[in-house]
Amino acid sequence: MKHLQVVFATRDPFGLIQVRQDRQHTVRTLHFGTPVEQGRYYLNAPFTLGFEYQQTVFDLLMQQRPARVLTLGVGSGCLNTQLHMALPECRQTLVELREKVIKVAQEWFHLPEELAQQAYIEDAFHFTLSNSERFDAIFVDLYDDIGMPTQFTSDAFIQPLLDALTPQGTLLINLWQHDDAARYVLLPWLRREATVQTYLHTMRSSPNWILEVKHR
C-alpha cells in the first residue's frame, strides 16, 4: 500500500517493529523493518480481515468451530481477535517470539487483553517440542522480515504438531508459493505420509497457500 506514514516504531533484539497508517486514518499496518506487511487493520471496518489468506483460515475454522486453537506466530493478532469475537468460548493459545509484537498488537491492533495476557513469549520450535496439550486446530504463520525460516518446514517441527492434534483436528499452515522448502520439502513429505491427507488452498490476491492437513 502507498502513502503510509510511520506512526509508531520500536526495537527489540530481533530488529525493528513499525506501525504505519494512511493519512485518511482508514488502514493501519504492521512491519518488521521492511515494506512487507505483517498485519493489516481497517480502522473503519474493524471486523474485516486484511488478507485473503486470513479470511480463508477464519472460514475453515468457523466450519470446524474448534474448542481449542493454537496459533504459532501472532503478528497483529487480527485473526485471533476475529476468532475471539465469533467464538468467545474457544480457548486460544498464542505463541509469539517477540514480546513487543504482542504489546503492539494489543495497543495498535486491538488484540483483546485476555488473549495478550495468555500469550506465550517463546520460540515456536521450542514450544512445539515441549508441548503436551492437544488442540482441535493449529495455525502456523511464522514469518520474519525475509520469509519463513526453513526449520518451520521440517518434519522435526511439523510432526509434533500433527501429534498435538485431536483425532478430528486440523493443521493449517500459511505458505509462500515461491518458498522452495515448502514446495520441495514440506509438501512432498506430507503427501507421502499415509496417516494424513492434505488440501492446498490457493489465494487470488497473493502468492500465499493455506496448507490444510488432517489425520486420515
Secondary structure by P-SEA (a helix, b strand, c coil): ccccccccccccccbbbbbbbccccccccccccccccccccccccccccccaaaaaaaaaaaaacccbbbbcccccaaaaaaaaaacccbbbbbbbccaaaaaaaaacccccaaaaaacccccaaaaaaaccccccbbbbbccccccccccccccccaaaaaaaccccbbbbbbcccccccccccaaaaaaacccbbbbbbbbccccccbbbbbcc
